Amino acid sequence: MHFKKLAVAATLLICALPGISQARDTAVYLPFDKAVAEATRAGKIDGSVKFYLAGNTPSGNVTVVSAGAVTNKKTNAFNKSDEVACEWVAQSAIISLHQAAKNAGANAVTNIVSFYKSNERKDAKNYECHAGALMAGVALKGDLAKVQ
């Protein structure tokens, strides 16, 4: 009986400590073009696929090959600044969309929106990242397209 009381007290104490019972989930908004440029510079993508956030329309004739391609990436954020963790995971999401476009025979990903927890957020310049003490995540949705 004494053990049960001790266990209950320990549980209540842990739940009362800040940061233990509630995980941090900070929304961070960073420039999309910077993440694409860094992924290209690092050789993670080859530049054959162009990326257009919603609100930025490519010039030329656009044919959608596959609408609504989604990528949802997470990375270890432990001991990293939110910005560093978010930039890293954004590159991972961009690599995923790049590969999906190439596999579909597309040369662009258009109408890209942030899609964290299936909530669409349109921004012509920035992507949305959610950073916590241990993980950071970026979800993107876009249309795989051919631009001519």
Secondary structure, 3 states (H helix, E strand, C coil): CHHHHHHHHHHHHHHHCCCCCCCCCEEEEEEHHHHHHHHHHCCCCCCCCEEEECCCCCCCCEEEEEEEEEEEEEEECCCCCHHHHHHHHHHHHHHHHHHHHHHHCCCEEEEEEECHHHCCECCCCEEEEEECCCEEEEEEEEEEEEEC
